[in-house]
Amino acid sequence: MTNAGTLPILVINTGSSTFKWTLFTNDERSLGGGTEEWNADDALTRKAQIEERLRTLPPCQAVGHRVVHGGETFEQSVVIDENVRHELGVLLPLDLLHMQPALTALDAATEAFPGAVQVACFDTAFHRTMSEAAAGYGLPAEWTQRWGLRRFGFHGLSVAWSVDSVRRLAERLPSRIIIAHLGSGCSVTAVRDGHSVDTTMGFTPLEGLMMSTRSGSVDPGVLFHLHTHHGVSMLDLEDTLTNRSGLLGVSGISSDMRLILAAADQGDANARLAYDRFILYARRAVGAMSGVLGGADMLVFTGGVGEHQPRVRRDITGALDAEALDTAANDKADEGFISRPEGSLGVLVVRAREDLVVLREVRRLADAARSPPASA
């Protein structure tokens, strides 16, 4: 009989536009993986797409799911049972864009691997260490308490990996770290002694920096004005702020930073404006997080844009220290330090590995789930 512990572990990361999967051994060796664009927006078609992929994979001992939103219910990773699955469904209205694909994948994996332990790992969990001052909004206390209105923060799995990477690459953990996750979604997090103290994303992943298709923070008065005086519906506002704003909306060209930079270099004014606005939002955030921490010992770049765009790193780092970067190191960086050794600010590029964070949580919880209870 096959020992469940010798079977691979599957990690699934569903996003608004893609479905990513990786198979791992217990000792963290990758057995393969892939990224697929969604074929359609509806849950049934996506479920069929996931099922088709899962049929090509071997039996698994456990499946780990990156789940963007844990709400107030889930403060740490959890083994999924019927009750947990129900509670995850309750959280759907908080972030339908990300939660629906995650639950679709969860249900497909449960059917495909009925004997496997299913584990949910939450992006919001890392930010539960934020103070009430940082986590709250300037809204009436009655609203906050009745409807659970708070800043949850996101990209927590990526930030957690960056913190561990700083510890590994620097051989120590500086007290004041600012982590810029710049990808399709973008956020900046202030980390003190390894714990989140503030972050730019809030109740939803819309708040904060301008992103590839998301607007980032917008004066609520603008939205009231559009709705009241120009008849823009709430559904249209939500769709526009989520899918038709950011780099795409400002440039009118693309949501891809590589194409924005190419167009800007060729003299396209809207592309240049999109880039300048993206950088300004990020510099504001980095400066604000430095203020929260009382300075910064290290600035970390991660995510697709953060890892692969030297110009972006250069222009954002200038918000803290215009002389911090080693230009040659920044231009060729894959992962590692890009700051001058003699400088006071360390600057680091980290390859995002949320899949490994999920894998380690799965191993921890799956081992506990399989262990027999201690005798009384």
WOHU-V332686 format. One record per residue. RES is the residue in three letters. SS is DSSP state (hx for helix, st for strand, lp for the rest). OMEGA is omega as a letter, one per 30 degrees, with the letter a starting at -180 (999 if undefined). D_FIRST is the distance of its C-alpha to the first C-alpha in whole Angstrom. Layout:
res=RES ss=SS omega=OMEGA d_first=D_FIRST
res=RES ss=SS omega=OMEGA d_first=D_FIRST
This chain:
res=MET ss=lp omega=a d_first=0
res=THR ss=lp omega=l d_first=4
res=ASN ss=lp omega=a d_first=6
res=ALA ss=hx omega=a d_first=9
res=GLY ss=hx omega=l d_first=12
res=THR ss=hx omega=l d_first=11
res=LEU ss=lp omega=l d_first=12
res=PRO ss=st omega=l d_first=16
res=ILE ss=st omega=a d_first=18
res=LEU ss=st omega=l d_first=21
res=VAL ss=st omega=a d_first=24
res=ILE ss=st omega=l d_first=27
res=ASN ss=st omega=l d_first=30
res=THR ss=st omega=l d_first=33
res=GLY ss=lp omega=a d_first=36
res=SER ss=lp omega=a d_first=39
res=SER ss=lp omega=a d_first=39
res=THR ss=st omega=l d_first=36
res=PHE ss=st omega=a d_first=32
res=LYS ss=st omega=l d_first=31
res=TRP ss=st omega=l d_first=27
res=THR ss=st omega=l d_first=25
res=LEU ss=st omega=a d_first=21
res=PHE ss=st omega=l d_first=21
res=THR ss=lp omega=l d_first=18
res=ASN ss=lp omega=a d_first=18
res=ASP ss=lp omega=l d_first=21
res=GLU ss=lp omega=l d_first=23
res=ARG ss=lp omega=l d_first=23
res=SER ss=st omega=l d_first=24
res=LEU ss=st omega=a d_first=22
res=GLY ss=st omega=l d_first=25
res=GLY ss=st omega=l d_first=27
res=GLY ss=st omega=l d_first=30
res=THR ss=st omega=a d_first=33
res=GLU ss=st omega=l d_first=34
res=GLU ss=st omega=l d_first=37
res=TRP ss=lp omega=l d_first=37
res=ASN ss=lp omega=a d_first=38
res=ALA ss=lp omega=a d_first=40
res=ASP ss=lp omega=a d_first=41
res=ASP ss=lp omega=a d_first=40
res=ALA ss=hx omega=a d_first=36
res=LEU ss=hx omega=l d_first=35
res=THR ss=hx omega=l d_first=36
res=ARG ss=hx omega=l d_first=34
res=LYS ss=hx omega=l d_first=31
res=ALA ss=hx omega=l d_first=31
res=GLN ss=hx omega=l d_first=31
res=ILE ss=hx omega=a d_first=28
res=GLU ss=hx omega=l d_first=26
res=GLU ss=hx omega=l d_first=27
res=ARG ss=hx omega=a d_first=26
res=LEU ss=hx omega=l d_first=22
res=ARG ss=lp omega=l d_first=22
res=THR ss=lp omega=a d_first=22
res=LEU ss=lp omega=l d_first=19
res=PRO ss=lp omega=l d_first=16
res=PRO ss=lp omega=a d_first=13
res=CYS ss=st omega=l d_first=14
res=GLN ss=st omega=a d_first=14
res=ALA ss=st omega=l d_first=17
res=VAL ss=st omega=l d_first=21
res=GLY ss=st omega=a d_first=24
res=HIS ss=st omega=l d_first=27
res=ARG ss=st omega=l d_first=31
res=VAL ss=st omega=a d_first=33
res=VAL ss=lp omega=a d_first=37
res=HIS ss=lp omega=l d_first=38
res=GLY ss=lp omega=a d_first=37
res=GLY ss=lp omega=l d_first=41
res=GLU ss=lp omega=a d_first=42
res=THR ss=lp omega=a d_first=38
res=PHE ss=lp omega=a d_first=36
res=GLU ss=lp omega=l d_first=37
res=GLN ss=lp omega=l d_first=34
res=SER ss=lp omega=a d_first=30
res=VAL ss=st omega=l d_first=28
res=VAL ss=st omega=a d_first=25
res=ILE ss=lp omega=l d_first=26
res=ASP ss=lp omega=a d_first=26
res=GLU ss=hx omega=a d_first=28
res=ASN ss=hx omega=l d_first=31
res=VAL ss=hx omega=l d_first=30
res=ARG ss=hx omega=l d_first=30
res=HIS ss=hx omega=a d_first=33
res=GLU ss=hx omega=l d_first=35
res=LEU ss=hx omega=l d_first=34
res=GLY ss=hx omega=l d_first=36
res=VAL ss=hx omega=a d_first=39
res=LEU ss=hx omega=a d_first=39
res=LEU ss=hx omega=a d_first=40
res=PRO ss=hx omega=a d_first=44
res=LEU ss=hx omega=a d_first=44
res=ASP ss=lp omega=a d_first=42
res=LEU ss=hx omega=a d_first=41
res=LEU ss=hx omega=a d_first=41
res=HIS ss=hx omega=a d_first=38
res=MET ss=hx omega=a d_first=37
res=GLN ss=hx omega=l d_first=36
res=PRO ss=hx omega=a d_first=34
res=ALA ss=hx omega=a d_first=32
res=LEU ss=hx omega=l d_first=32
res=THR ss=hx omega=l d_first=31
res=ALA ss=hx omega=l d_first=28
res=LEU ss=hx omega=a d_first=27
res=ASP ss=hx omega=l d_first=27
res=ALA ss=hx omega=a d_first=25
res=ALA ss=hx omega=l d_first=22
res=THR ss=hx omega=l d_first=22
res=GLU ss=hx omega=a d_first=22
res=ALA ss=hx omega=a d_first=20
res=PHE ss=lp omega=a d_first=17
res=PRO ss=lp omega=a d_first=17
res=GLY ss=lp omega=a d_first=14
res=ALA ss=lp omega=l d_first=16
res=VAL ss=st omega=l d_first=18
res=GLN ss=st omega=a d_first=22
res=VAL ss=st omega=l d_first=24
res=ALA ss=st omega=l d_first=28
res=CYS ss=st omega=a d_first=30
res=PHE ss=st omega=l d_first=34
res=ASP ss=lp omega=a d_first=37
res=THR ss=lp omega=a d_first=39
res=ALA ss=hx omega=a d_first=37
res=PHE ss=hx omega=a d_first=39
res=HIS ss=hx omega=l d_first=42
res=ARG ss=hx omega=l d_first=42
res=THR ss=hx omega=l d_first=44
res=MET ss=lp omega=l d_first=47
res=SER ss=lp omega=l d_first=50
res=GLU ss=hx omega=l d_first=52
res=ALA ss=hx omega=a d_first=55
res=ALA ss=hx omega=a d_first=52
res=ALA ss=hx omega=a d_first=50
res=GLY ss=lp omega=l d_first=53
res=TYR ss=lp omega=l d_first=55
res=GLY ss=lp omega=a d_first=59
res=LEU ss=lp omega=l d_first=59
res=PRO ss=lp omega=a d_first=60
res=ALA ss=hx omega=a d_first=58
res=GLU ss=hx omega=l d_first=58
res=TRP ss=hx omega=a d_first=56
res=THR ss=hx omega=a d_first=54
res=GLN ss=hx omega=a d_first=52
res=ARG ss=hx omega=a d_first=52
res=TRP ss=hx omega=l d_first=50
res=GLY ss=lp omega=a d_first=48
res=LEU ss=lp omega=l d_first=50
res=ARG ss=lp omega=l d_first=49
res=ARG ss=lp omega=a d_first=48
res=PHE ss=lp omega=a d_first=45
res=GLY ss=lp omega=a d_first=44
res=PHE ss=lp omega=a d_first=42
res=HIS ss=lp omega=a d_first=40
res=GLY ss=hx omega=l d_first=39
res=LEU ss=hx omega=l d_first=35
res=SER ss=hx omega=l d_first=37
res=VAL ss=hx omega=l d_first=40
res=ALA ss=hx omega=l d_first=37
res=TRP ss=hx omega=l d_first=36
res=SER ss=hx omega=l d_first=40
res=VAL ss=hx omega=l d_first=40
res=ASP ss=hx omega=a d_first=38
res=SER ss=hx omega=l d_first=39
res=VAL ss=hx omega=l d_first=42
res=ARG ss=hx omega=a d_first=41
res=ARG ss=hx omega=a d_first=39
res=LEU ss=hx omega=a d_first=42
res=ALA ss=hx omega=a d_first=45
res=GLU ss=lp omega=l d_first=44
res=ARG ss=lp omega=l d_first=45
res=LEU ss=lp omega=l d_first=45
res=PRO ss=lp omega=a d_first=49
res=SER ss=lp omega=a d_first=50
res=ARG ss=st omega=a d_first=51
res=ILE ss=st omega=l d_first=49
res=ILE ss=st omega=a d_first=49
res=ILE ss=st omega=l d_first=46
res=ALA ss=st omega=l d_first=47
res=HIS ss=st omega=a d_first=44
res=LEU ss=st omega=l d_first=46
res=GLY ss=lp omega=l d_first=44
res=SER ss=lp omega=l d_first=44
res=GLY ss=lp omega=a d_first=45
res=CYS ss=st omega=l d_first=47
res=SER ss=st omega=l d_first=47
res=VAL ss=st omega=a d_first=48
res=THR ss=st omega=l d_first=47
res=ALA ss=st omega=a d_first=49
res=VAL ss=st omega=l d_first=47
res=ARG ss=st omega=l d_first=48
res=ASP ss=lp omega=l d_first=46
res=GLY ss=lp omega=a d_first=43
res=HIS ss=st omega=l d_first=44
res=SER ss=st omega=l d_first=45
res=VAL ss=st omega=l d_first=49
res=ASP ss=st omega=l d_first=50
res=THR ss=st omega=a d_first=48
res=THR ss=lp omega=l d_first=50
res=MET ss=lp omega=a d_first=48
res=GLY ss=lp omega=l d_first=48
res=PHE ss=lp omega=l d_first=48
res=THR ss=lp omega=l d_first=46
res=PRO ss=lp omega=l d_first=45
res=LEU ss=lp omega=a d_first=49
res=GLU ss=lp omega=l d_first=51
res=GLY ss=lp omega=a d_first=52
res=LEU ss=lp omega=l d_first=52
res=MET ss=lp omega=a d_first=53
res=MET ss=lp omega=a d_first=50
res=SER ss=lp omega=l d_first=49
res=THR ss=lp omega=a d_first=50
res=ARG ss=lp omega=a d_first=50
res=SER ss=lp omega=a d_first=54
res=GLY ss=lp omega=a d_first=53
res=SER ss=lp omega=l d_first=55
res=VAL ss=lp omega=l d_first=58
res=ASP ss=lp omega=l d_first=61
res=PRO ss=hx omega=l d_first=61
res=GLY ss=hx omega=l d_first=64
res=VAL ss=hx omega=a d_first=64
res=LEU ss=hx omega=l d_first=61
res=PHE ss=hx omega=a d_first=63
res=HIS ss=hx omega=a d_first=66
res=LEU ss=hx omega=a d_first=64
res=HIS ss=hx omega=a d_first=63
res=THR ss=hx omega=a d_first=66
res=HIS ss=hx omega=a d_first=69
res=HIS ss=hx omega=l d_first=67
res=GLY ss=lp omega=l d_first=65
res=VAL ss=lp omega=a d_first=62
res=SER ss=lp omega=l d_first=59
res=MET ss=hx omega=l d_first=56
res=LEU ss=hx omega=l d_first=54
res=ASP ss=hx omega=l d_first=55
res=LEU ss=hx omega=a d_first=56
res=GLU ss=hx omega=a d_first=52
res=ASP ss=hx omega=a d_first=51
res=THR ss=hx omega=a d_first=54
res=LEU ss=hx omega=a d_first=53
res=THR ss=hx omega=a d_first=49
res=ASN ss=hx omega=a d_first=49
res=ARG ss=lp omega=a d_first=53
res=SER ss=lp omega=l d_first=54
res=GLY ss=hx omega=a d_first=54
res=LEU ss=hx omega=a d_first=54
res=LEU ss=hx omega=a d_first=54
res=GLY ss=hx omega=a d_first=56
res=VAL ss=hx omega=a d_first=59
res=SER ss=hx omega=a d_first=59
res=GLY ss=lp omega=a d_first=58
res=ILE ss=lp omega=a d_first=56
res=SER ss=lp omega=l d_first=53
res=SER ss=lp omega=a d_first=50
res=ASP ss=lp omega=a d_first=49
res=MET ss=hx omega=l d_first=51
res=ARG ss=hx omega=l d_first=51
res=LEU ss=hx omega=l d_first=53
res=ILE ss=hx omega=a d_first=55
res=LEU ss=hx omega=l d_first=56
res=ALA ss=hx omega=l d_first=57
res=ALA ss=hx omega=l d_first=59
res=ALA ss=hx omega=l d_first=61
res=ASP ss=hx omega=l d_first=62
res=GLN ss=lp omega=l d_first=63
res=GLY ss=lp omega=l d_first=66
res=ASP ss=lp omega=a d_first=64
res=ALA ss=hx omega=a d_first=65
res=ASN ss=hx omega=l d_first=63
res=ALA ss=hx omega=l d_first=60
res=ARG ss=hx omega=l d_first=62
res=LEU ss=hx omega=l d_first=62
res=ALA ss=hx omega=l d_first=59
res=TYR ss=hx omega=a d_first=58
res=ASP ss=hx omega=a d_first=60
res=ARG ss=hx omega=l d_first=59
res=PHE ss=hx omega=a d_first=56
res=ILE ss=hx omega=a d_first=57
res=LEU ss=hx omega=l d_first=59
res=TYR ss=hx omega=a d_first=57
res=ALA ss=hx omega=l d_first=54
res=ARG ss=hx omega=l d_first=57
res=ARG ss=hx omega=a d_first=58
res=ALA ss=hx omega=l d_first=55
res=VAL ss=hx omega=l d_first=54
res=GLY ss=hx omega=l d_first=58
res=ALA ss=hx omega=a d_first=57
res=MET ss=hx omega=l d_first=54
res=SER ss=hx omega=l d_first=56
res=GLY ss=hx omega=l d_first=59
res=VAL ss=hx omega=a d_first=56
res=LEU ss=hx omega=a d_first=55
res=GLY ss=lp omega=a d_first=58
res=GLY ss=lp omega=a d_first=58
res=ALA ss=lp omega=l d_first=55
res=ASP ss=lp omega=a d_first=53
res=MET ss=st omega=l d_first=51
res=LEU ss=st omega=a d_first=50
res=VAL ss=st omega=l d_first=47
res=PHE ss=st omega=l d_first=46
res=THR ss=st omega=a d_first=43
res=GLY ss=hx omega=a d_first=42
res=GLY ss=hx omega=l d_first=43
res=VAL ss=hx omega=a d_first=46
res=GLY ss=hx omega=a d_first=46
res=GLU ss=hx omega=a d_first=44
res=HIS ss=hx omega=a d_first=46
res=GLN ss=lp omega=a d_first=50
res=PRO ss=hx omega=a d_first=52
res=ARG ss=hx omega=l d_first=55
res=VAL ss=hx omega=l d_first=54
res=ARG ss=hx omega=a d_first=53
res=ARG ss=hx omega=a d_first=56
res=ASP ss=hx omega=l d_first=58
res=ILE ss=hx omega=a d_first=56
res=THR ss=hx omega=l d_first=56
res=GLY ss=lp omega=l d_first=60
res=ALA ss=lp omega=a d_first=60
res=LEU ss=lp omega=a d_first=59
res=ASP ss=lp omega=a d_first=60
res=ALA ss=lp omega=a d_first=62
res=GLU ss=lp omega=a d_first=62
res=ALA ss=lp omega=a d_first=58
res=LEU ss=st omega=l d_first=56
res=ASP ss=lp omega=a d_first=56
res=THR ss=hx omega=a d_first=57
res=ALA ss=hx omega=l d_first=56
res=ALA ss=hx omega=l d_first=52
res=ASN ss=hx omega=a d_first=52
res=ASP ss=hx omega=a d_first=53
res=LYS ss=hx omega=a d_first=50
res=ALA ss=lp omega=l d_first=47
res=ASP ss=lp omega=l d_first=44
res=GLU ss=lp omega=l d_first=43
res=GLY ss=st omega=a d_first=45
res=PHE ss=st omega=l d_first=48
res=ILE ss=lp omega=a d_first=51
res=SER ss=st omega=l d_first=54
res=ARG ss=lp omega=a d_first=56
res=PRO ss=lp omega=a d_first=55
res=GLU ss=lp omega=a d_first=59
res=GLY ss=lp omega=a d_first=59
res=SER ss=lp omega=l d_first=58
res=LEU ss=lp omega=l d_first=55
res=GLY ss=st omega=l d_first=52
res=VAL ss=st omega=a d_first=51
res=LEU ss=st omega=l d_first=47
res=VAL ss=st omega=a d_first=45
res=VAL ss=lp omega=l d_first=41
res=ARG ss=lp omega=a d_first=39
res=ALA ss=lp omega=l d_first=37
res=ARG ss=lp omega=l d_first=33
res=GLU ss=hx omega=a d_first=33
res=ASP ss=hx omega=l d_first=29
res=LEU ss=hx omega=l d_first=28
res=VAL ss=hx omega=l d_first=30
res=VAL ss=hx omega=a d_first=28
res=LEU ss=hx omega=a d_first=25
res=ARG ss=hx omega=l d_first=26
res=GLU ss=hx omega=l d_first=26
res=VAL ss=hx omega=a d_first=23
res=ARG ss=hx omega=a d_first=21
res=ARG ss=hx omega=a d_first=24
res=LEU ss=hx omega=l d_first=23
res=ALA ss=hx omega=l d_first=19
res=ASP ss=hx omega=l d_first=19
res=ALA ss=hx omega=a d_first=21
res=ALA ss=hx omega=a d_first=20
res=ARG ss=hx omega=a d_first=17
res=SER ss=lp omega=l d_first=19
res=PRO ss=lp omega=l d_first=20
res=PRO ss=lp omega=l d_first=23
res=ALA ss=lp omega=a d_first=26
res=SER ss=lp omega=a d_first=27
res=ALA ss=lp omega=999 d_first=30
